[in-house]
Amino acid sequence: MIKDSSAVDYEKKTVMSVQIFAEDVSADFTSMASVTITINDINDNFPKFEEDVYEFSIDEHCDDGTVLGIITAADEDALDNGKLTYKLLPESMRELFDVHPDNGTIVVKNGQHLDREGTNSYSPTLQAIDSDGQIGTTVLMINILDINDQTPVMNRELYEAYVQENHKLEIKIQATDGDDPKKPNSMIQYRIDNSPFSSNFTIDQDSGVLQNNGRLDREAMDPALDGVIKLMVIASDMGTPSLSSTANVTINIGDENDNSPQYLDPAPYEFKVKESEGGIWVGSVRAHDGDQSDFNNRIFFSITDGSFGSFILFSEAISEGYRGNITVDPAVELDYESDRKTYDLTVEASDLGQQKVETTVKVIVVDVNDTPPEFPSDMTLSVKENSTLSMPLGTIEGKDVDTEHLLEYELDSTECQCNGVRGPCPEEWFKVERNGDLITNSVYDIDFEKCDKVFMHAKVVDVLTEKRRDSTEGVVTINIVDINDNTPEFVVLQDFYVVVIEKVEVGTSVGRVYAIDRDTGENRKTKFEVIKVDFVSSEVNSTESLFLYADSANQEDADGRFTAHIRSRKAMENNKRGKFMVQVKASNLDGLSSTSVVELLTVDSTYRVSLRFSASVSEVNENLPQIRAILISATKATVEFFNVFSETVIQRAEEMTILEAYFVFPNGTALDYDAVTSILNSEEVYKEHGYQLTQLGFTGISTTVTESTDVKTEVFIMIGLMAALAIVLVVTTTSLVCIRRNYKRKLKAAKAMNSAASVVIENQKTGPVVPGTNKYTKEGANPVLNMNIDTATDLGFDEDGSSADRESLNSLDYNIDMTMAEKDTMPMMVIQEEEEEDERSESPYIEPLGAALAQREKRRGADSPSITFANPSTDTTDL
C-alpha cells in the first residue's frame, strides 16, 4: 500500500524501486526481493506561463497580420506535451487581435481600428488550455504607439481683425494636433503663405502671433479692395511626413482722414451762361480726395465769394471723385442788359476733416432772345359735321416783339365737349400745321353726334429763341354744326308685350316702341308708323290687316327717346291666341327711317295669376323690381304685371294687396294658376326664393278675380252643378233601394216556384204554372184580372226559357234555402188572393203558390218547423 501519496509524483519520479525483506518468527532466516514500481502519469497540473504580464508595443494603424510576439505556456504533465491550445479573452478583443491556437503567436487582426488617439493601450487575457480543459492565464499589455496621422486643426477657419491705418496689428493664430503631445508629431509651427500683402506681416512660428511689418497705408491699397487684406496662415506639425492645415485671415484696414481734396482741373475755371434762365446750369468743378472711405473722401463745394446771391452749387459723386455743379438760382434771372455781365466766384472744396482747397471760377453772361411770342385770344371757328375741306379752316396768327424771330405753331392737346361733358377727344379731327393753319384730318369723320365742340390747345414758339420756355399757349374753339345724317334707332326696352285678349278694345295700348335720333333740334324729331302685322300661332301663320296703329306725338322723354303707343283700332278676336309680329317704322323729318318688329303675345284672362301680399299697395309698387326678378328666376318666364290693388279680407278684417301678373314664355306659352302654384310651392324654389318673397310680404296665390258679373255667373253655375249632383245622388239611392226590394221579392218567388213544381193540386189548371207572373194555364190569360198579359211587364219566367235560367233559379233556391230557414222565425201562412177594386171573382180562388206551400207543409210533417209566413200587404202578382 502507498503510505505517502504525495511522494508518488510522476513529474518527480517515473520509476520507484522497493526492497522487501521476509523474516521468520525467530528472525534467523531472512529473504529480500527488489520490486520496481512504474509510476503512471495523470493530468494533475495546470498550464503555466513564464510571466504573469507580457508587454508589447505596436504602431497605430499598422498592417493586418503584424506579429506582436510568441507566448507559450508549459504543462508538467507528460500527457499535455505539445497539446496546449491558446485563446484570447474577452471576445471583443478578437476583433483587433488574435492568437494562433497551436503556437501562441499574437498577431494584429484589424490594424486600421488601432487608433492611439482613441485608445492608447489594450490588456487582453491569454489562455492556455490543456487536454483535460485545465486553463492557465497571463495578461498581455499592448501599447499603441503614436504615428503622425493627425493633421493640425485650426481653432477657427477664419480670423478677422480690424486695424486703423498707421496703427499696430496683433492677432494670435492657434491650432491643435491630436497626436502624442510628448512627441514631434504634435508640435506645430506657423507661417504665412505667399500673397500680395504677405510681406507686410510677420508671424511667430511657435506662438502664432501675427503682426504688421511696418506702417499700414489704406491709400497704398487698390481702392477696389475696400481696405480688406486677405492672408493665409499655414500650421504644420513636426512629424514625418509633416501634416498641415490652413486658416484664412481677413484684415480690415480702417481709413483715416489723412488726405486733403485736390482739384482735377487747372485753375481758373471759365463758363458762359445765357441770360433770363433761372436755374440754368453754368458749369462744374471737380476735385478728388485720396482717402478711400466714403466718409473721409466726401467733398463739399461752396461758393465763398463773388456770387451776389445769383448762383448756387450742388455737390455730387462721380467716378473720379466729386463734382460741384454751378447753376443760376431758380429765383434769379440773369440780365445781360444790367451792369453785371461777369461774375468772379471763389469756390472752396472741403472734406469732413475740414481740410480745404480753393479755386476761382469766372462766369460770363450771354445775351439771348428772351421775349415770348403772343397767342391770339378768343379764336373761334365753325365747321359742319362730315366735312372734308381742301383748304384750312383758319390760321393762327401770333405776334413777337423781338426783332429777330421765327414763329412756329404746335398742337399740345385737344378737348371735346361730348354729350355736355368736356374731356379728351375720342378722335383727332383737326391738325395744326407749323405755319398756324388749322386743317381737317381726313382719317376721321367729323361727327356732331359724338362731340359738338372741340377745344384745341396750341402754342406759338419762337424758333430763334434758345429757351424752349419762350412760347405762349392758347385755345382755338371749333363749333361743330349738326346736319341731319342719322337714322332713328329703335331702343328695345322689352322683348315682347303680353296682351290680354278680353281687355283689348278700340284705342287700347297693346305695346310701346322707343327710338332715339342722335341728331339735334328738329333733325331728331321722330314719328312712328305700323307698316305690317303678322300673326303666328301653332295652327296658322297669316298677315293681318293693319288693325294696329302708332300714336306718334313727337314726345321726347327725359332720356332723349321718342316713344309711341301701339293701339288697336278694334276689339281683338278671342281666337287670336298666339303671337303678333308688328313691324313699326321710325322716321325723321328728312325721311331717314328704320324698322323694328314688336312681338305681342296674346293670352286670355285665365292665365292671370293673383299674388297676395300682406303689404300696402305703395310698398308692393316700390318692391316691384325685386318681385319681378325673383319670379323670373323662379319660373324662367317673363313676368308682366297687370294690376296692383288692395282687397279687404272680411273674415280677418285686414287689407291685402293683390298683384295680378302673367307668366309668359317667348314662344307664346304662358303659365296658369296651377303651374305657378306648383313652381312656387316646389321645395327647390322655396329654399332659394321663399325667404325673399316672405320678406316682401308674399303670402300666397289666389284664383284670379276678373269681373264681378263673372264671379256671380261662376257661383251660380257651381251652385247649379251641386244641386244637380245632389238630385242625381238622391235618385240613384232611391233606385238602388227599390231594386234591392224587388230583387228580394223575385228571389222569394223563384224559390216558391221551385217548391210548387212538385205539388199537384186538384183544382189547378193544366199547363205550367209560374208563380209571381201573370201567365197561368191559358196563354195570355190573367186568372185574377181576366185580362191579356201586357208584354211590357212580362218578367220572362216562361217554360220556354233557357235551361240556364232554370238552373240559375234552382241554384238560387238551394243556396238560400238554409239561410232562409235560419232567418224565418215566423210561421208561414197560406197567402190569400188579393181583392181587386175594379173586378171581383164570385167563386173563391186558392192562390197556387199558397196551395203549393201548404201541401209542402203537410208532407214535411207536424215535427218540421214552418218556414212560411203571411204577408197581407203584397202577393206574388205585385212584381
Buried (B, 14 or more C-beta within 10 A) or exposed (E): EEEEEEEBEBEEEEEEEEEEEEEEEEEEEEEEEEEEEEBEBEBEBBBEBEEEEBBBEBBBBBEEEBEBBEBBBBBBBEBBEEBBBBBBEEEEBBEBBBBEEEEBBBBBBEBEBBBBBEEBEBEBEBBBBBBBEBEBBBBBEBEBBBBBBBBBBBEEEEBEBEBBBEEEBEBEBBBEBBBBEEBEBBBBBBBBEEEEBBEBBBBEEEEBBBEBEEEBEBBEBEEEBEBEBEBBBBBBBBBEEBBBBBBBBEBBBBBBBBBBBBBBEEEEBEBEBBBBBBEBEBBBBBBBBBBBBEEBBBBBBBBEEBBEEBBBBEBEEEEEBBBBBBBBBEEBBBBBEEEEBEBEBBBBBBBBBEBBBEBBBBBEBEEBBBBBBBBBEEBEBEBEBEBEEEEBBBBBBBEBEBEEBEBBBBBEEBBBBBEEEEEEBEBEBBBBBEEBBBBBEEEBBBBBBBBBBBBBBBBBBBEBBEBEEBBBEBBBBBEBEBBBBBBBBBBEEBEBBBBBBBBBEEEBBBBBBBBBBBBBEEBBBBBBBBEBBBBBBEEEEEEBEEBBBBEBEBEBEEEEBBBBBBBBEEBBEEEBBBBBBBBBBBBBBBEBBBEBEBBBBBBBBEBBBBBBBBBBBEEBBEBBEEBBEBBEEBBEBBBBBBEBEEBEEEEEEEEBBBBBBBBBBEEBBBBBBEBBBEBBEEEEBBEEBBEBBEEBBBBEBBEBBBEEEEEEEEEEEEEEEEEEEEEEEEEEEEEEEEEEEEEEBBBBBBBBBBBBBEBEBEEBEEEEBBBBBBBBEEEEBBBBBEEEBEEEEEEEBEEEEEEEEBEEBBEBBEEBBEEBEEEBEEEBBBBBBBEEEEEEEEEEEBBBBBBBBBBBBEEEEEEEEBBBEEEEEEBBBEB
